[in-house]
Amino acid sequence: MSEYSGKRLENRILETISTMIVNGMIKNPNLSRFTSITEVDLSSDNANATVYVSCADERGLDKTVRALNSASGFIQTHIAKVLKTRNTPKLLFKADNSFIEGERLNNIIDEAMGRK
């Protein structure tokens, strides 16, 4: 598969999962409403996809990742219907802490500059 079609497939997976979260299709009380999918990393053989999840609430991030991993079969089934490909990648959700780390660094910089 070319790099272009791999990136296109990653983007379609990202859009599909994001739409499912926004529309409330994933019914789990531990899934935060402030969840966003930041990146999808597809393996070269399209068998596995690592989905990186970010959440504005640091405490809710772990619960959200666990909720998405428990619903991965349901999500994968929906992705298969949307993509209409022969094989659908197995999904693994991981926490993306870049938003939280960025906020922490901004606070440190603000304190050093005397803004807070």
Residue pairs with C-beta under 8 A, 6 or more apart in sequence:
1 9
1 44
1 46
6 42
6 44
6 46
9 42
9 46
9 83
9 85
10 39
10 40
10 41
10 42
10 49
11 40
12 82
12 83
13 40
13 42
13 49
13 51
13 79
13 83
13 89
14 37
14 39
14 40
14 51
16 78
16 79
16 82
16 83
17 37
17 40
17 51
17 75
17 79
18 36
18 37
19 25
20 26
20 75
20 78
21 31
21 35
21 36
21 37
25 78
26 67
26 68
26 71
26 74
26 75
28 67
28 70
28 71
30 60
30 63
30 64
30 66
30 67
31 63
31 64
31 67
31 68
31 71
32 55
32 56
32 57
32 60
32 61
32 63
32 64
34 55
34 56
34 57
34 60
35 53
35 54
35 55
35 64
35 68
36 53
36 54
36 55
37 51
37 52
37 53
37 54
38 52
38 53
38 54
38 96
38 98
38 99
39 51
39 52
39 96
40 49
40 50
40 51
40 52
41 49
41 50
41 51
41 52
42 48
42 49
42 89
43 49
43 89
46 85
46 87
46 89
47 87
47 89
47 90
48 89
48 90
48 92
49 89
49 90
49 91
49 92
50 92
50 93
50 94
51 68
51 91
51 92
51 93
51 94
52 93
52 94
52 95
52 96
53 61
53 64
53 65
53 68
53 93
53 94
53 95
53 96
54 61
54 95
54 96
54 97
54 98
54 99
55 61
55 64
55 99
56 99
58 100
61 95
61 97
61 100
62 95
65 93
65 94
65 95
68 75
68 93
69 92
69 93
72 90
72 91
72 92
72 93
75 91
76 88
76 89
76 90
76 91
77 88
79 88
79 91
80 88
107 116
110 116
